[in-house]
């Protein structure tokens, strides 16, 4: 289950950024992750919930996961198209010469913190 490793890194990075900003606690994290990473959304959420359970700084933090579906560009005809993880052939010219342009992302898009005074 590589989702636990992914979420450990996400939580560490978000928590560090929140603490560096002087926040009292982390409220939410939005994560963009591509289908081609083979991460499973439910497993990401499960790992997140397990990791935040015993830490009062992040205990109630919400996780929003944005799954990015694969998109490729045909190197023969230039068409851009969405597809599943397994069928990357160009639907316009049937070429196998394609370049993945979306679907491998793994980034923290935003964090929300509490800055009580």
PLY file of the C-alpha trace (Angstrom):
ply
format ascii 1.0
element vertex 117
property float x
property float y
property float z
element edge 116
property int vertex1
property int vertex2
end_header
0.00 0.00 0.00
2.08 2.93 -1.26
-0.78 5.28 -0.32
0.44 5.29 3.30
3.87 6.50 2.16
2.31 9.14 -0.09
0.07 10.44 2.68
2.90 10.44 5.23
4.83 12.76 2.92
1.77 14.93 2.24
0.98 15.27 5.93
4.60 16.04 6.85
4.84 18.73 4.16
1.48 20.32 4.98
2.10 20.26 8.72
5.57 21.76 8.29
4.22 24.56 6.06
1.44 25.30 8.55
3.82 25.40 11.50
6.31 27.57 9.58
3.47 30.03 8.94
2.70 30.17 12.66
-0.67 28.43 12.36
-2.39 27.06 15.42
-3.55 23.98 13.51
-4.00 22.48 10.09
-7.63 22.53 8.87
-7.53 20.99 5.38
-5.33 19.79 2.54
-6.24 19.56 -1.14
-4.21 16.97 -3.04
-4.08 16.57 -6.85
-3.01 13.09 -7.83
-3.00 11.43 -11.22
-4.61 8.11 -12.07
-1.31 6.99 -13.57
0.31 7.01 -10.10
-1.99 4.03 -9.45
-2.96 5.51 -6.07
-6.43 4.54 -4.91
-8.50 7.43 -3.57
-10.17 5.43 -0.79
-6.78 4.14 0.37
-5.40 7.70 0.41
-8.31 8.83 2.60
-7.93 5.80 4.88
-4.20 6.45 5.31
-4.87 10.15 6.01
-7.42 9.34 8.69
-5.05 6.87 10.35
-2.17 9.36 10.33
-4.07 12.33 11.79
-5.92 10.40 14.50
-3.51 10.92 17.41
-2.09 14.36 16.58
-4.08 17.28 18.03
-2.47 19.70 15.54
-4.06 17.89 12.59
-6.71 15.63 14.16
-9.73 17.24 12.47
-7.99 18.19 9.21
-10.02 17.43 6.11
-8.50 15.87 3.00
-9.81 16.74 -0.46
-8.48 14.52 -3.23
-8.69 15.62 -6.86
-8.05 12.67 -9.15
-6.52 13.71 -12.50
-7.45 11.46 -15.40
-4.87 10.64 -18.08
-4.58 12.93 -21.07
-2.18 12.40 -23.95
-1.00 14.14 -27.10
-0.50 12.21 -30.30
2.98 12.74 -31.71
1.70 11.88 -35.20
-1.41 14.07 -35.64
-1.18 16.38 -32.60
-4.59 15.46 -31.17
-5.04 15.75 -27.40
-7.43 13.32 -25.76
-8.42 11.76 -22.43
-8.17 8.01 -21.98
-8.00 5.33 -19.33
-4.78 3.98 -17.85
-4.45 1.20 -20.41
-5.58 2.51 -23.81
-3.28 5.30 -24.87
-3.59 4.84 -28.65
-4.71 7.97 -30.48
-8.45 7.73 -31.19
-8.03 9.99 -34.26
-5.24 8.26 -36.19
-4.69 5.08 -34.11
-1.01 5.91 -33.55
0.82 4.45 -30.59
3.31 7.37 -30.63
1.80 9.39 -27.81
2.99 11.56 -24.95
1.27 11.61 -21.55
0.60 15.24 -20.60
-1.69 14.78 -17.58
-2.28 11.99 -15.12
1.05 11.64 -13.30
0.54 14.61 -10.97
1.14 14.33 -7.25
1.02 17.73 -5.61
-0.46 19.56 -2.69
-2.71 22.13 -4.32
-3.61 24.02 -1.14
-3.71 23.92 2.62
-6.02 25.72 5.00
-4.87 26.64 8.50
-6.26 28.23 11.65
-4.44 31.45 12.57
-6.32 32.29 15.81
-5.03 35.34 17.55
0 1
1 2
2 3
3 4
4 5
5 6
6 7
7 8
8 9
9 10
10 11
11 12
12 13
13 14
14 15
15 16
16 17
17 18
18 19
19 20
20 21
21 22
22 23
23 24
24 25
25 26
26 27
27 28
28 29
29 30
30 31
31 32
32 33
33 34
34 35
35 36
36 37
37 38
38 39
39 40
40 41
41 42
42 43
43 44
44 45
45 46
46 47
47 48
48 49
49 50
50 51
51 52
52 53
53 54
54 55
55 56
56 57
57 58
58 59
59 60
60 61
61 62
62 63
63 64
64 65
65 66
66 67
67 68
68 69
69 70
70 71
71 72
72 73
73 74
74 75
75 76
76 77
77 78
78 79
79 80
80 81
81 82
82 83
83 84
84 85
85 86
86 87
87 88
88 89
89 90
90 91
91 92
92 93
93 94
94 95
95 96
96 97
97 98
98 99
99 100
100 101
101 102
102 103
103 104
104 105
105 106
106 107
107 108
108 109
109 110
110 111
111 112
112 113
113 114
114 115
115 116
